[in-house]
């Protein structure tokens, strides 16, 4: 499986396992994925409707859809 897809799946799995929304920085730290890669994956997942976002820019929080 390509790295990009593994990162996306790891993010979806993590967000599904927590009960609250998390910042991209928190997700990157927990999953040990670079911040830029995390942002790119979250934006792609959001565009696909797989994750939800509350807020904008640096104060955005992400969660399971």
C-alpha positions in Angstrom: 0.0 0.0 0.0 1.4 3.4 -0.9 2.6 5.6 2.0 -0.1 8.3 1.3 -2.9 5.7 1.6 -1.4 4.3 4.8 -1.2 7.8 6.3 -4.8 8.5 5.4 -6.0 5.1 6.8 -4.0 5.7 10.0 -5.7 9.1 10.4 -9.2 7.7 9.8 -8.6 4.9 12.3 -7.2 7.3 14.9 -10.1 9.8 14.6 -12.5 6.9 14.8 -11.0 5.7 18.0 -11.2 9.0 19.9 -14.4 10.6 21.2 -13.5 14.2 20.6 -12.0 16.3 17.8 -8.2 16.8 17.7 -5.9 19.3 16.1 -3.7 18.4 13.1 -0.6 18.9 15.3 -1.9 16.5 17.9 -2.7 13.9 15.2 0.8 14.3 13.7 2.5 13.8 17.0 0.4 10.7 18.0 0.8 9.0 14.7 4.4 10.2 14.1 3.6 11.6 10.7 5.1 14.9 9.5 2.8 17.9 10.1 2.6 18.8 6.3 1.8 15.2 5.4 -0.9 15.2 8.1 -2.5 18.4 6.8 -2.4 17.1 3.2 -4.0 13.8 4.2 -6.7 15.6 6.4 -7.6 17.9 3.5 -7.9 15.0 1.1 -10.0 13.0 3.5 -12.2 16.1 4.2 -12.8 16.5 0.5 -13.8 12.9 0.3 -16.2 13.3 3.2 -14.3 10.9 5.4 -13.5 13.3 8.2 -15.2 16.4 9.7 -13.5 19.7 10.4 -14.6 22.4 12.9 -12.9 25.8 12.5 -10.4 27.0 10.0 -6.7 27.5 9.5 -4.5 26.8 12.6 -7.4 26.5 15.0 -9.2 23.7 13.0 -10.1 20.5 14.9 -10.6 17.2 13.1 -12.9 14.3 13.9 -14.6 11.2 12.6 -17.5 11.9 10.2 
